[in-house]
Amino acid sequence: MTDRSAWCFERSAHGVSRMAQNRPACHNLVSMCGRYRLSRRKQIIVEHFDTSPWDGEWSPRYNIAPTQPIPVIRQHPAEPVRQMSSMRWGLVPHWAKDASIATGTINAKSETAAAKPAFRDPLKLRRCLIPADGFYEWKRTIASKQPYCFEVREGELFAFAGLWDGWKNANGHWVKTCSILTTTPNAVTSAVHDRMPVILHPESYALWLDPGMQDVGVISELLKPYDARLMRFYPVSTRINHVANDDAECSRPVEIGEAQSRLFV
């Protein structure tokens, strides 16, 4: 039921306890997992995506990891109004017995999501935008794995295509969680990895968020590789491998030799 070929997939043997304790499942070089950046202030995100005011807390982040709370944008079910809220990254289906599935559902493969029990209903009924301004991927070298940061243009805000669901925990509280859809790589990302997250074009936001649009065939046409001509990538320090590191240095361009030497900085 999990997508083992998805972008930056990693399963943790302790996914349940770490999620419950609000700690990410990945911490270091050997636990390679999905990471992205959202370094804008809350007001800038709200204005860029034209959402209603959000009273949630948000500070610029440079090393967002699975199971952490992240901003997500949905459309009001009865009004053409975009709303932002916080969800945990790692989708827990409403029918799940526990949250352990979350570490294997941080991504959903767009080609098969409509057939997977965890993603089938969300793709049809519960879609969202996940704001970002960069994401990371690792390329295996002879000695280690080199991280790279991928951006749209010069680091502009963009949105991943996301799916969400609600799950009631043992205490009877609803927990909202989400997943990032992936697709085949474009000419930029293929230099590093064989998958990439789906980045939606702004003109597709309205259709993607429309709760009345339930034609999976139409929706799936939006899940294409982003235009490589509008993207760039560069090596970054291996500081990004450690979740505890979450500052602008994580996405600063470096020379390959410098990136390796800063692993324990």
MIDOSE-1310 file (N, C-alpha, C; in nm, 2 decimals, decimal comma, always signed):
residues 265
mtdr	+0,08/-0,12/+0,00/+0,00/+0,00/+0,00/+0,09/+0,13/+0,00; +0,21/+0,11/+0,03/+0,30/+0,23/+0,03/+0,38/+0,24/-0,10; +0,42/+0,36/-0,14/+0,49/+0,38/-0,26/+0,64/+0,38/-0,24; +0,70/+0,26/-0,26/+0,84/+0,25/-0,22/+0,93/+0,32/-0,32
sawc	+0,88/+0,36/-0,44/+0,97/+0,43/-0,53/+0,95/+0,58/-0,53; +0,87/+0,63/-0,43/+0,84/+0,77/-0,43/+0,96/+0,85/-0,39; +0,94/+0,98/-0,41/+1,05/+1,08/-0,39/+1,09/+1,08/-0,24; +1,22/+1,05/-0,22/+1,28/+1,06/-0,08/+1,21/+0,97/+0,01
fers	+1,17/+0,85/-0,03/+1,10/+0,76/+0,06/+1,19/+0,70/+0,17; +1,14/+0,70/+0,29/+1,22/+0,63/+0,40/+1,12/+0,58/+0,50; +1,12/+0,46/+0,54/+1,04/+0,41/+0,65/+1,12/+0,40/+0,78; +1,06/+0,44/+0,89/+1,13/+0,43/+1,02/+1,07/+0,32/+1,10
ahgv	+1,15/+0,24/+1,17/+1,10/+0,13/+1,25/+1,03/+0,18/+1,37; +1,04/+0,31/+1,40/+0,98/+0,37/+1,52/+0,88/+0,48/+1,48; +0,82/+0,47/+1,37/+0,73/+0,57/+1,32/+0,62/+0,61/+1,41; +0,56/+0,52/+1,48/+0,44/+0,55/+1,57/+0,48/+0,64/+1,69
srma	+0,59/+0,59/+1,76/+0,63/+0,67/+1,88/+0,68/+0,81/+1,84; +0,75/+0,81/+1,74/+0,81/+0,94/+1,70/+0,70/+1,04/+1,65; +0,60/+0,99/+1,58/+0,50/+1,08/+1,54/+0,42/+1,13/+1,66; +0,39/+1,04/+1,76/+0,32/+1,07/+1,87/+0,39/+1,18/+1,96
qnrp	+0,53/+1,17/+1,96/+0,60/+1,26/+2,04/+0,64/+1,39/+1,96; +0,59/+1,40/+1,84/+0,62/+1,52/+1,76/+0,76/+1,53/+1,73; +0,83/+1,42/+1,70/+0,97/+1,42/+1,66/+0,97/+1,35/+1,52; +1,05/+1,41/+1,43/+1,06/+1,36/+1,30/+1,13/+1,22/+1,30
achn	+1,09/+1,14/+1,20/+1,15/+1,00/+1,19/+1,29/+0,99/+1,14; +1,34/+1,10/+1,08/+1,47/+1,09/+1,02/+1,57/+1,19/+1,08; +1,69/+1,15/+1,11/+1,78/+1,24/+1,18/+1,91/+1,26/+1,12; +1,96/+1,17/+1,04/+2,10/+1,18/+1,00/+2,12/+1,12/+0,86
lvsm	+2,24/+1,10/+0,82/+2,28/+1,07/+0,69/+2,22/+0,93/+0,65; +2,22/+0,83/+0,74/+2,17/+0,70/+0,71/+2,02/+0,70/+0,69; +1,95/+0,79/+0,75/+1,81/+0,80/+0,74/+1,77/+0,91/+0,64; +1,79/+0,87/+0,51/+1,75/+0,97/+0,40/+1,60/+0,98/+0,39
cgry	+1,55/+1,10/+0,38/+1,40/+1,11/+0,38/+1,37/+1,24/+0,31; +1,24/+1,26/+0,29/+1,19/+1,38/+0,22/+1,22/+1,51/+0,30; +1,27/+1,61/+0,24/+1,30/+1,74/+0,31/+1,26/+1,85/+0,21; +1,21/+1,96/+0,26/+1,19/+2,07/+0,18/+1,20/+2,20/+0,26
rlsr	+1,19/+2,31/+0,19/+1,21/+2,45/+0,25/+1,09/+2,53/+0,23; +1,05/+2,61/+0,34/+0,95/+2,71/+0,32/+1,00/+2,83/+0,41; +1,08/+2,91/+0,35/+1,15/+3,02/+0,42/+1,08/+3,15/+0,43; +0,96/+3,16/+0,38/+0,89/+3,29/+0,38/+0,81/+3,30/+0,51
rkqi	+0,78/+3,43/+0,55/+0,70/+3,45/+0,67/+0,55/+3,42/+0,63; +0,47/+3,40/+0,74/+0,34/+3,36/+0,72/+0,26/+3,46/+0,63; +0,27/+3,59/+0,66/+0,20/+3,69/+0,58/+0,23/+3,68/+0,43; +0,35/+3,66/+0,40/+0,39/+3,65/+0,26/+0,32/+3,53/+0,19
iveh	+0,32/+3,42/+0,26/+0,25/+3,30/+0,21/+0,11/+3,32/+0,19; +0,04/+3,38/+0,29/-0,10/+3,41/+0,28/-0,13/+3,50/+0,16; -0,05/+3,60/+0,14/-0,08/+3,70/+0,03/-0,05/+3,63/-0,10; +0,06/+3,55/-0,11/+0,10/+3,49/-0,24/-0,01/+3,39/-0,29
fdts	-0,07/+3,31/-0,20/-0,17/+3,21/-0,24/-0,31/+3,26/-0,22; -0,32/+3,39/-0,18/-0,46/+3,45/-0,17/-0,55/+3,37/-0,08; -0,50/+3,34/+0,04/-0,58/+3,27/+0,14/-0,65/+3,37/+0,24; -0,75/+3,32/+0,31/-0,80/+3,40/+0,41/-0,70/+3,41/+0,53
pwdg	-0,71/+3,50/+0,62/-0,62/+3,51/+0,73/-0,61/+3,38/+0,81; -0,49/+3,35/+0,85/-0,46/+3,23/+0,92/-0,40/+3,27/+1,06; -0,46/+3,22/+1,17/-0,41/+3,25/+1,30/-0,31/+3,15/+1,35; -0,27/+3,05/+1,27/-0,17/+2,96/+1,31/-0,03/+3,02/+1,32
ewsp	+0,06/+2,95/+1,39/+0,20/+2,99/+1,41/+0,28/+2,94/+1,29; +0,37/+3,02/+1,24/+0,47/+2,98/+1,14/+0,59/+3,07/+1,14; +0,70/+3,00/+1,14/+0,83/+3,07/+1,13/+0,91/+3,01/+1,01; +0,99/+3,09/+0,94/+1,06/+3,04/+0,82/+1,13/+2,91/+0,86
ryni	+1,12/+2,81/+0,77/+1,19/+2,68/+0,79/+1,27/+2,65/+0,67; +1,39/+2,58/+0,70/+1,48/+2,55/+0,59/+1,51/+2,40/+0,58; +1,45/+2,32/+0,67/+1,48/+2,18/+0,68/+1,36/+2,11/+0,73; +1,25/+2,11/+0,66/+1,12/+2,05/+0,70/+1,13/+1,90/+0,68
aptq	+1,09/+1,82/+0,78/+1,10/+1,67/+0,77/+0,97/+1,61/+0,79; +0,95/+1,48/+0,75/+0,83/+1,41/+0,77/+0,78/+1,40/+0,91; +0,65/+1,39/+0,93/+0,58/+1,39/+1,06/+0,57/+1,52/+1,13; +0,64/+1,63/+1,07/+0,63/+1,76/+1,13/+0,51/+1,83/+1,08
pipv	+0,45/+1,93/+1,16/+0,34/+2,01/+1,12/+0,38/+2,11/+1,01; +0,30/+2,12/+0,90/+0,33/+2,20/+0,79/+0,21/+2,28/+0,75; +0,23/+2,40/+0,68/+0,11/+2,47/+0,63/+0,05/+2,40/+0,51; -0,08/+2,40/+0,50/-0,15/+2,33/+0,39/-0,26/+2,42/+0,35
irqh	-0,29/+2,43/+0,22/-0,40/+2,52/+0,17/-0,51/+2,44/+0,11; -0,63/+2,46/+0,15/-0,75/+2,39/+0,10/-0,85/+2,50/+0,06; -0,95/+2,46/-0,02/-1,06/+2,55/-0,05/-1,18/+2,51/+0,04; -1,25/+2,62/+0,09/-1,37/+2,60/+0,17/-1,47/+2,52/+0,09
paep	-1,53/+2,42/+0,15/-1,62/+2,33/+0,08/-1,74/+2,39/+0,02; -1,78/+2,51/+0,07/-1,91/+2,57/+0,03/-1,89/+2,71/-0,04; -1,76/+2,76/-0,03/-1,73/+2,89/-0,08/-1,60/+2,89/-0,15; -1,59/+2,98/-0,25/-1,46/+2,98/-0,33/-1,35/+3,06/-0,25
vrqm	-1,32/+3,01/-0,13/-1,23/+3,08/-0,04/-1,12/+2,98/+0,00; -0,99/+3,02/-0,02/-0,88/+2,94/+0,02/-0,85/+2,96/+0,17; -0,82/+2,85/+0,23/-0,79/+2,85/+0,38/-0,67/+2,78/+0,40; -0,58/+2,83/+0,49/-0,46/+2,77/+0,53/-0,47/+2,71/+0,67
ssmr	-0,42/+2,59/+0,69/-0,42/+2,53/+0,82/-0,29/+2,44/+0,84; -0,27/+2,39/+0,95/-0,15/+2,30/+0,98/-0,19/+2,16/+0,98; -0,11/+2,08/+0,91/-0,13/+1,93/+0,91/+0,01/+1,86/+0,93; +0,00/+1,74/+0,97/+0,13/+1,66/+0,98/+0,16/+1,60/+0,85
wglv	+0,29/+1,60/+0,81/+0,33/+1,54/+0,69/+0,35/+1,39/+0,70; +0,27/+1,32/+0,63/+0,26/+1,17/+0,64/+0,12/+1,13/+0,65; +0,05/+1,10/+0,54/-0,09/+1,08/+0,54/-0,13/+0,95/+0,62; -0,23/+0,97/+0,71/-0,29/+0,86/+0,79/-0,43/+0,85/+0,74
phwa	-0,47/+0,75/+0,67/-0,61/+0,74/+0,62/-0,71/+0,73/+0,73; -0,83/+0,78/+0,70/-0,93/+0,78/+0,81/-0,96/+0,64/+0,86; -0,93/+0,54/+0,78/-0,97/+0,40/+0,83/-0,85/+0,33/+0,90; -0,73/+0,40/+0,91/-0,62/+0,33/+0,97/-0,64/+0,30/+1,11
kdas	-0,58/+0,19/+1,16/-0,60/+0,15/+1,30/-0,50/+0,23/+1,39; -0,39/+0,27/+1,33/-0,29/+0,35/+1,41/-0,21/+0,44/+1,31; -0,13/+0,52/+1,36/-0,05/+0,62/+1,28/+0,07/+0,57/+1,22; +0,10/+0,44/+1,24/+0,23/+0,39/+1,19/+0,25/+0,39/+1,04
iatg	+0,14/+0,40/+0,97/+0,14/+0,41/+0,82/+0,21/+0,54/+0,77; +0,21/+0,64/+0,86/+0,25/+0,78/+0,81/+0,39/+0,79/+0,76; +0,48/+0,71/+0,81/+0,62/+0,72/+0,77/+0,64/+0,66/+0,63; +0,54/+0,58/+0,58/+0,54/+0,53/+0,44/+0,45/+0,60/+0,35
tina	+0,38/+0,71/+0,39/+0,29/+0,78/+0,31/+0,32/+0,93/+0,30; +0,45/+0,97/+0,31/+0,49/+1,11/+0,30/+0,47/+1,15/+0,15; +0,48/+1,05/+0,06/+0,46/+1,07/-0,08/+0,36/+0,98/-0,14; +0,29/+1,02/-0,25/+0,20/+0,94/-0,32/+0,24/+0,94/-0,47
kset	+0,26/+0,82/-0,52/+0,30/+0,82/-0,66/+0,18/+0,85/-0,75; +0,19/+0,96/-0,83/+0,08/+1,01/-0,90/+0,02/+0,91/-1,00; +0,11/+0,82/-1,06/+0,07/+0,73/-1,16/-0,02/+0,62/-1,10; -0,01/+0,59/-0,97/-0,09/+0,48/-0,91/-0,18/+0,53/-0,79
aaak	-0,18/+0,66/-0,76/-0,25/+0,70/-0,64/-0,40/+0,67/-0,65; -0,46/+0,67/-0,77/-0,60/+0,65/-0,78/-0,64/+0,50/-0,75; -0,54/+0,41/-0,75/-0,57/+0,27/-0,72/-0,52/+0,23/-0,58; -0,46/+0,32/-0,51/-0,41/+0,28/-0,37/-0,51/+0,32/-0,27
pafr	-0,54/+0,23/-0,18/-0,65/+0,25/-0,07/-0,62/+0,38/+0,01; -0,50/+0,41/+0,04/-0,46/+0,52/+0,12/-0,49/+0,65/+0,05; -0,47/+0,65/-0,09/-0,48/+0,78/-0,16/-0,60/+0,79/-0,25; -0,67/+0,68/-0,28/-0,78/+0,68/-0,38/-0,88/+0,79/-0,35
dplk	-0,94/+0,79/-0,22/-1,04/+0,89/-0,19/-0,98/+1,03/-0,18; -0,87/+1,05/-0,12/-0,81/+1,18/-0,11/-0,79/+1,25/-0,25; -0,74/+1,16/-0,35/-0,72/+1,22/-0,48/-0,85/+1,27/-0,54; -0,96/+1,20/-0,51/-1,09/+1,24/-0,57/-1,15/+1,35/-0,49
lrrc	-1,14/+1,35/-0,35/-1,22/+1,44/-0,27/-1,14/+1,53/-0,18; -1,01/+1,51/-0,15/-0,94/+1,58/-0,05/-0,80/+1,62/-0,10; -0,80/+1,73/-0,19/-0,67/+1,77/-0,24/-0,63/+1,91/-0,18; -0,50/+1,93/-0,18/-0,46/+2,06/-0,12/-0,33/+2,10/-0,19
lipa	-0,29/+2,23/-0,15/-0,16/+2,28/-0,19/-0,07/+2,28/-0,07; +0,06/+2,25/-0,10/+0,16/+2,25/+0,01/+0,26/+2,35/-0,03; +0,26/+2,47/+0,03/+0,36/+2,57/-0,01/+0,50/+2,54/+0,02; +0,59/+2,58/-0,07/+0,73/+2,56/-0,05/+0,81/+2,66/-0,13
dgfy	+0,94/+2,68/-0,11/+1,02/+2,76/-0,19/+1,16/+2,69/-0,22; +1,16/+2,56/-0,20/+1,27/+2,47/-0,23/+1,25/+2,33/-0,18; +1,32/+2,24/-0,24/+1,32/+2,10/-0,19/+1,46/+2,04/-0,21; +1,48/+1,93/-0,13/+1,62/+1,87/-0,14/+1,61/+1,73/-0,19
ewkr	+1,72/+1,69/-0,25/+1,73/+1,55/-0,30/+1,88/+1,52/-0,29; +1,91/+1,39/-0,27/+2,04/+1,34/-0,25/+2,09/+1,26/-0,37; +2,21/+1,27/-0,41/+2,27/+1,19/-0,52/+2,38/+1,11/-0,46; +2,38/+0,98/-0,48/+2,48/+0,89/-0,43/+2,61/+0,91/-0,50
tias	+2,72/+0,92/-0,42/+2,85/+0,93/-0,48/+2,93/+0,81/-0,43; +3,05/+0,80/-0,47/+3,13/+0,68/-0,43/+3,15/+0,67/-0,28; +3,16/+0,79/-0,21/+3,19/+0,79/-0,07/+3,06/+0,81/+0,01; +2,97/+0,88/-0,04/+2,85/+0,92/+0,04/+2,73/+0,96/-0,04
kqpy	+2,65/+1,05/+0,01/+2,54/+1,10/-0,06/+2,54/+1,25/-0,06; +2,54/+1,32/-0,17/+2,55/+1,46/-0,18/+2,41/+1,53/-0,19; +2,37/+1,62/-0,10/+2,24/+1,68/-0,11/+2,25/+1,80/-0,21; +2,13/+1,82/-0,27/+2,11/+1,93/-0,36/+1,98/+2,00/-0,33
cfev	+1,98/+2,13/-0,35/+1,85/+2,21/-0,33/+1,80/+2,24/-0,47; +1,67/+2,22/-0,49/+1,60/+2,25/-0,61/+1,51/+2,36/-0,59; +1,50/+2,46/-0,69/+1,42/+2,58/-0,67/+1,35/+2,61/-0,80; +1,24/+2,68/-0,80/+1,17/+2,74/-0,91/+1,23/+2,88/-0,93
rege	+1,28/+2,90/-1,05/+1,35/+3,03/-1,08/+1,45/+3,06/-0,98; +1,44/+3,17/-0,91/+1,54/+3,22/-0,82/+1,50/+3,20/-0,67; +1,43/+3,09/-0,65/+1,38/+3,06/-0,52/+1,24/+3,11/-0,49; +1,15/+3,12/-0,59/+1,02/+3,17/-0,58/+0,93/+3,07/-0,50
lfaf	+0,83/+3,12/-0,44/+0,73/+3,04/-0,38/+0,66/+2,95/-0,48; +0,62/+2,83/-0,45/+0,55/+2,74/-0,54/+0,46/+2,65/-0,45; +0,39/+2,56/-0,51/+0,30/+2,47/-0,44/+0,32/+2,33/-0,49; +0,34/+2,23/-0,40/+0,33/+2,09/-0,43/+0,19/+2,05/-0,44
aglw	+0,16/+1,95/-0,52/+0,02/+1,89/-0,52/+0,01/+1,80/-0,40; -0,08/+1,83/-0,32/-0,09/+1,75/-0,19/-0,23/+1,68/-0,18; -0,23/+1,57/-0,10/-0,35/+1,51/-0,06/-0,36/+1,51/+0,09; -0,48/+1,51/+0,15/-0,50/+1,51/+0,29/-0,61/+1,42/+0,34
dgwk	-0,61/+1,38/+0,46/-0,71/+1,30/+0,52/-0,72/+1,33/+0,67; -0,83/+1,30/+0,73/-0,85/+1,31/+0,88/-0,85/+1,18/+0,95; -0,79/+1,16/+1,06/-0,78/+1,04/+1,13/-0,81/+1,06/+1,28; -0,89/+0,98/+1,34/-0,92/+1,00/+1,48/-0,83/+0,91/+1,57
nang	-0,76/+0,98/+1,66/-0,66/+0,90/+1,74/-0,73/+0,83/+1,86; -0,65/+0,77/+1,94/-0,71/+0,69/+2,05/-0,78/+0,78/+2,15; -0,75/+0,91/+2,16/-0,81/+1,00/+2,25/-0,94/+1,06/+2,19; -0,97/+1,02/+2,07/-1,09/+1,08/+2,00/-1,07/+1,21/+1,93
hwvk	-0,94/+1,25/+1,92/-0,91/+1,38/+1,85/-0,88/+1,35/+1,71; -0,93/+1,44/+1,62/-0,91/+1,43/+1,48/-0,77/+1,49/+1,45; -0,69/+1,41/+1,38/-0,56/+1,46/+1,34/-0,56/+1,46/+1,18; -0,52/+1,58/+1,13/-0,52/+1,60/+0,98/-0,38/+1,58/+0,94
tcsi	-0,36/+1,50/+0,83/-0,23/+1,46/+0,78/-0,23/+1,48/+0,63; -0,11/+1,48/+0,57/-0,11/+1,50/+0,42/+0,01/+1,43/+0,36; +0,01/+1,43/+0,23/+0,11/+1,36/+0,15/+0,14/+1,45/+0,02; +0,26/+1,44/-0,03/+0,30/+1,51/-0,15/+0,31/+1,41/-0,26
lttt	+0,24/+1,45/-0,37/+0,24/+1,36/-0,49/+0,37/+1,37/-0,56; +0,41/+1,26/-0,62/+0,54/+1,26/-0,70/+0,51/+1,22/-0,85; +0,60/+1,25/-0,93/+0,59/+1,21/-1,07/+0,73/+1,18/-1,13; +0,74/+1,15/-1,26/+0,87/+1,13/-1,32/+0,95/+1,25/-1,32
pnav	+1,08/+1,24/-1,33/+1,16/+1,36/-1,32/+1,17/+1,44/-1,45; +1,20/+1,57/-1,44/+1,23/+1,65/-1,56/+1,38/+1,65/-1,59; +1,42/+1,73/-1,68/+1,56/+1,73/-1,72/+1,65/+1,78/-1,61; +1,60/+1,86/-1,52/+1,68/+1,91/-1,41/+1,69/+1,81/-1,29
tsav	+1,58/+1,76/-1,25/+1,58/+1,67/-1,14/+1,64/+1,53/-1,17; +1,63/+1,49/-1,30/+1,68/+1,36/-1,34/+1,83/+1,34/-1,32; +1,90/+1,46/-1,31/+2,04/+1,45/-1,29/+2,08/+1,40/-1,15; +1,98/+1,40/-1,06/+2,00/+1,36/-0,92/+1,91/+1,24/-0,88
hdrm	+1,79/+1,24/-0,92/+1,69/+1,14/-0,88/+1,60/+1,09/-0,99; +1,54/+0,98/-0,97/+1,44/+0,93/-1,07/+1,30/+0,96/-1,04; +1,27/+1,04/-0,94/+1,14/+1,10/-0,91/+1,15/+1,24/-0,87; +1,04/+1,31/-0,88/+1,03/+1,45/-0,83/+0,89/+1,48/-0,78
pvil	+0,88/+1,57/-0,68/+0,75/+1,61/-0,64/+0,67/+1,68/-0,75; +0,54/+1,67/-0,75/+0,46/+1,74/-0,84/+0,45/+1,89/-0,80; +0,49/+1,98/-0,89/+0,48/+2,12/-0,86/+0,37/+2,17/-0,96; +0,27/+2,23/-0,90/+0,15/+2,27/-0,98/+0,18/+2,41/-1,03
hpes	+0,13/+2,44/-1,16/+0,14/+2,57/-1,21/+0,03/+2,66/-1,15; +0,05/+2,78/-1,12/-0,05/+2,87/-1,05/-0,19/+2,86/-1,12; -0,19/+2,86/-1,25/-0,32/+2,86/-1,32/-0,40/+2,73/-1,29; -0,33/+2,63/-1,23/-0,40/+2,50/-1,20/-0,45/+2,49/-1,06
yalw	-0,42/+2,59/-0,98/-0,45/+2,59/-0,84/-0,61/+2,58/-0,82; -0,68/+2,66/-0,89/-0,83/+2,66/-0,87/-0,89/+2,52/-0,90; -0,85/+2,46/-1,01/-0,90/+2,33/-1,05/-0,86/+2,23/-0,95; -0,74/+2,23/-0,91/-0,69/+2,13/-0,81/-0,76/+2,14/-0,68
ldpg	-0,79/+2,26/-0,64/-0,86/+2,27/-0,51/-1,01/+2,26/-0,51; -1,07/+2,27/-0,63/-1,21/+2,27/-0,64/-1,27/+2,14/-0,59; -1,35/+2,15/-0,47/-1,41/+2,03/-0,42/-1,52/+1,97/-0,51; -1,57/+2,04/-0,60/-1,67/+1,99/-0,69/-1,61/+1,91/-0,81
mqdv	-1,48/+1,92/-0,83/-1,41/+1,85/-0,93/-1,37/+1,71/-0,88; -1,44/+1,61/-0,92/-1,42/+1,47/-0,87/-1,38/+1,38/-0,99; -1,35/+1,43/-1,10/-1,31/+1,35/-1,22/-1,16/+1,32/-1,21; -1,12/+1,21/-1,16/-0,98/+1,17/-1,14/-0,90/+1,18/-1,27
gvis	-0,96/+1,15/-1,38/-0,89/+1,16/-1,51/-0,85/+1,30/-1,54; -0,94/+1,40/-1,52/-0,91/+1,54/-1,54/-0,80/+1,58/-1,44; -0,82/+1,55/-1,32/-0,72/+1,59/-1,21/-0,58/+1,54/-1,24; -0,58/+1,41/-1,29/-0,45/+1,35/-1,31/-0,37/+1,41/-1,42
ellk	-0,44/+1,49/-1,51/-0,37/+1,56/-1,62/-0,28/+1,67/-1,56; -0,30/+1,71/-1,44/-0,22/+1,82/-1,38/-0,09/+1,77/-1,32; -0,08/+1,64/-1,30/+0,03/+1,58/-1,23/+0,14/+1,54/-1,32; +0,20/+1,64/-1,39/+0,31/+1,63/-1,48/+0,44/+1,68/-1,43
pyda	+0,55/+1,64/-1,48/+0,68/+1,70/-1,44/+0,68/+1,85/-1,47; +0,73/+1,93/-1,38/+0,73/+2,08/-1,39/+0,83/+2,11/-1,50; +0,81/+2,23/-1,57/+0,89/+2,27/-1,68/+1,04/+2,29/-1,63; +1,13/+2,21/-1,68/+1,27/+2,22/-1,64/+1,33/+2,35/-1,66
rlmr	+1,28/+2,43/-1,76/+1,34/+2,56/-1,80/+1,32/+2,66/-1,69; +1,22/+2,63/-1,60/+1,19/+2,72/-1,49/+1,25/+2,68/-1,35; +1,34/+2,58/-1,36/+1,40/+2,53/-1,23/+1,55/+2,54/-1,24; +1,61/+2,53/-1,12/+1,76/+2,53/-1,11/+1,79/+2,44/-0,98
fypv	+1,91/+2,39/-0,98/+1,95/+2,32/-0,86/+2,10/+2,34/-0,83; +2,14/+2,32/-0,71/+2,28/+2,34/-0,67/+2,31/+2,26/-0,54; +2,44/+2,22/-0,52/+2,48/+2,14/-0,41/+2,47/+2,23/-0,28; +2,43/+2,16/-0,17/+2,43/+2,23/-0,04/+2,50/+2,15/+0,06
stri	+2,52/+2,20/+0,18/+2,60/+2,14/+0,28/+2,53/+2,01/+0,33; +2,60/+1,92/+0,38/+2,55/+1,80/+0,44/+2,49/+1,82/+0,58; +2,49/+1,95/+0,62/+2,42/+1,99/+0,74/+2,27/+1,95/+0,73; +2,22/+1,95/+0,60/+2,08/+1,93/+0,58/+2,04/+1,79/+0,62
nhva	+2,14/+1,70/+0,63/+2,11/+1,56/+0,67/+2,06/+1,55/+0,81; +2,08/+1,65/+0,90/+2,04/+1,64/+1,04/+1,92/+1,73/+1,06; +1,81/+1,67/+1,11/+1,69/+1,75/+1,13/+1,71/+1,87/+1,22; +1,80/+1,85/+1,32/+1,82/+1,96/+1,42/+1,88/+2,09/+1,35
ndda	+1,94/+2,07/+1,24/+1,99/+2,19/+1,16/+1,87/+2,25/+1,08; +1,83/+2,37/+1,11/+1,72/+2,43/+1,04/+1,74/+2,58/+1,03; +1,83/+2,62/+0,95/+1,86/+2,76/+0,93/+1,90/+2,78/+0,78; +1,93/+2,91/+0,75/+1,96/+2,95/+0,61/+2,08/+2,87/+0,56
ecsr	+2,17/+2,83/+0,64/+2,29/+2,76/+0,60/+2,26/+2,63/+0,53; +2,14/+2,57/+0,56/+2,10/+2,45/+0,51/+2,08/+2,45/+0,35; +2,04/+2,57/+0,31/+2,02/+2,58/+0,16/+2,11/+2,68/+0,09; +2,22/+2,71/+0,16/+2,32/+2,80/+0,09/+2,40/+2,72/-0,01
pvei	+2,42/+2,77/-0,13/+2,50/+2,70/-0,23/+2,64/+2,68/-0,18; +2,70/+2,57/-0,21/+2,84/+2,54/-0,17/+2,91/+2,46/-0,28; +3,04/+2,46/-0,27/+3,12/+2,38/-0,36/+3,11/+2,23/-0,30; +3,12/+2,13/-0,39/+3,11/+2,00/-0,35/+3,20/+1,96/-0,23
geaq	+3,33/+2,00/-0,24/+3,43/+1,98/-0,14/+3,39/+2,04/-0,01; +3,34/+2,16/-0,01/+3,29/+2,24/+0,11/+3,17/+2,17/+0,17; +3,09/+2,12/+0,09/+2,97/+2,05/+0,14/+3,01/+1,93/+0,22; +3,10/+1,85/+0,18/+3,15/+1,73/+0,25/+3,22/+1,77/+0,38
srlf	+3,29/+1,88/+0,38/+3,37/+1,92/+0,50/+3,29/+1,97/+0,61; +3,16/+2,02/+0,58/+3,07/+2,08/+0,68/+2,97/+1,98/+0,74; +2,99/+1,85/+0,72/+2,90/+1,76/+0,77/+2,87/+1,77/+0,92; +2,97/+1,80/+1,00/+2,95/+1,80/+1,14/+2,96/+1,94/+1,20
v	+2,94/+2,04/+1,11/+2,93/+2,18/+1,16/+2,80/+2,21/+1,22
